[in-house]
Amino acid sequence: MSDTEEGIQAEAAAVVPEPKPQGLYASIAMTLTVLAVGFAVFGFGPGALVSLYAGMVATYVAVPYTVLAIIVREVVAHRTWRGDDDEPRNAEAIRFGLFRQRASFVTAVTMLAAFAVLVVVVVVVMGPVDRLGGFSGLAVFGSFAVVAGGFAIVVNVPLIYTGSVVRSERYAVRERIGAWRLIRATTILTTASWIAYCAFGVFFITQSMWF
């Protein structure tokens, strides 16, 4: 690395502080509250019927949408790599200061944790799906999938399609500045959650044919 590149990296690191813990905690609390309230309404109330049919419809578009989202994100990221070093960047995105970044991270972790619990309960503890309560058990989890998946789309779409945010995040990871570890973890976890819930959607439709 040349002296010029080292100077740019040092200057960027100096003007992009680490995310404040208070902001992170507030974002975590807000995201979990939204997911909990949404799940309570659509999982155990009259909205359960709506989420059931919405989940069935969403399953058929989840796989192509996930593939499209990943492709778009990587295409946008590839284009931003050709930007100039002095091109304006989003300092908030670099330090993981945007609410949608934090909400995306928390939502992905929550979705993967819930998915892991489902797998353990169904496969390891309860055995066959019909011992978990059959279709009703899957419907409850399907309600959570609809709520969490919908919220994930809301917070992730701006991150995927906003070039300045993608450019800033990839720059942070490449130069190891700001909250690059959180940014990299969010990219990995969100992608994993998308793929996991696409698999669940296919499984849900397959099981529903037997009830």
Number of C-alpha atoms within 10 A of each C-alpha: 6 7 8 9 12 12 12 15 16 13 11 17 19 12 11 19 17 17 17 11 9 9 15 18 12 12 22 18 13 15 22 16 12 15 19 15 12 19 24 16 17 21 25 13 11 10 15 20 15 14 24 21 15 14 23 17 13 19 22 14 12 20 18 11 15 16 13 12 19 13 13 14 18 14 12 17 22 14 12 18 15 9 11 8 12 7 9 11 18 17 20 20 26 30 24 27 21 19 19 20 23 23 24 25 25 23 26 24 17 17 24 19 13 15 18 13 12 17 15 13 15 18 13 10 12 14 13 13 15 15 11 16 12 15 17 14 15 22 21 17 19 28 27 25 24 25 23 23 22 13 18 22 15 14 18 18 13 14 20 21 15 12 17 19 23 26 24 23 30 20 20 27 17 12 17 13 21 27 22 22 14 19 22 15 12 21 17 13 20 21 16 16 21 24 16 15 23 22 14 20 23 15 13 20 15 11 15 14 8 8 9
